Amino acid sequence: MSSITPAEVKVGAKGGGSDGPRRPGQVSLGGLSLNLRASGIYIAFALIVALFWVLTDGALLQPQNISNIIVQNSYVLILAIGMILVIIAGHIDLSVGSVVAVTGALAAVLMVNMGLPWPLALVITVIAGGLIGAWQGYWIAYFGIPAFIVTLAGMLLFRALTMTVLGNQGIGPFPDQVRTLANGFTSGYLGNIGLGPLGGADLFSLLIGVTAIAGMVASQWRSRTARAGYGQVVEPMAVFVLKMAAGAGLILFLVVQLARFNNLPWVLVLLAILVLAYSLMANRTVFGRQIYAIGGNLQAAVMSGVKVKKVVFWIFVNMGVLSAIAGIIFAGRLNQAGPTAGNAFELDAIAAAFIGGAAVQGGVGKVVGALTGGLIMAVINNGMSLIGSPSERVMLVKGAVLLAAVAFDVWTKRRAGAAG
């Protein structure tokens, strides 16, 4: 069983200039050894952001544009969180775009046509998404039909159901609370604070950013201390400090820019909660370890007593729930549910997972990596739009990035096999 861990840099072994045993994708940089397979996605993201920052004369990182990138791509990022778990387990889900459409349509019917209170309608919609996931999970886990076939059928079935419910017209508008969740921003609870040449920024948003940084550092320090306690290799303190400083700088920059514009988008708050919850689940729970075990070596997982059918079933239930949440967000952002909603969302979610480090064979992947992969796609879309590139060129670049990410994964595996 294997999984992508945070970027690891370690000092070469003493004596004779040896670097010691290397991991897949690990390269030597002077006296340091860098695991490119773990950290390559973050380096690529930084380079892509820097490239488009130059090409757009700085427009990419303006406060309003950063907010637009997050809000406009939130539903794909939500889907990517669920998709990475599906792919880690060695499966695929082609139906998520259609599930986004049908759950958005259901939410619209409940709130607009039937006049149900919006909290009740949202709960019913999320439950419906879970039932859709359970339907597909049953055929995959207990009936033994490959996920590719089941979810391909689901893509057609749920798209047809959406068109049956909506016909050729959309349903809207949605209640203000739902629109706020999709497009709104947190209120300035504590007022603004001056930031010199940067102007004013929302104090509450800045405090949230500082809290996030403190939580990140505490979590990484605890993880590092635990690994050292078990005698595992950890990066030198100087490298650890540099990593924390880079992460803190990124979070602080993002929060300051958002606080200068219109505070934190509510959908970013939702995304942060989902990423934290699913990262903890994947890394710290028995269920998470079982997902990696199934994708890494199915036979070994079965022999170890993992209830594979049950785990796979719940992975698809979870995917249905997250698809319903994405459907609500997307419909709320457009302020209506339409029959074409969710078109090609499954491709974006799958691409985000693979660009973010998921292995084609399963068993490898990380929630934060999938989120980073989704942001890479979002930055490419936004940056090329800012420089006026035609849509076909955007698709060309995105396809090339996806191919390069998967090729890199295959290459590192072959190197590891040759080294072994």
Secondary structure, DSSP 4 states (H G I P E B T S, - for coil): -----S--EEEPPSSTT---S--TTEEEETTEEEEHHHHHHHHHHHHHHHHHHHHTTTGGGSHHHHHHHHHHTHHHHHHHHHHHHHHHTT---S-HHHHHHHHHHHHHIIIIIS---HHHHHHHHHHHHHHHHHHHHIIIIIS---HHHHHHHHHHHHHHHHHHHHTTS-B-PPPHHHHHHHH-B---TT-EEE-GGG-EEEHHHHHHHHHHHHHHHHHHHHHHHHHHHTT-----HHHHHHHHHHHHHHHHHHHHHHHHHTS-BHHHHHHHHHHHHHHHHHHHSHHHHHHHHHHH-HHHHHHTT--HHHHHHHHHHHHHHHHHHHHHHHHHHHTSB-TTTTTTHHHHHHHHHHHTT--TTSS---HHHHHHHHHHHHHHHHHHHHTT--HHHHHHHHHHHHHHHHHHHHHHHHHHHHH-
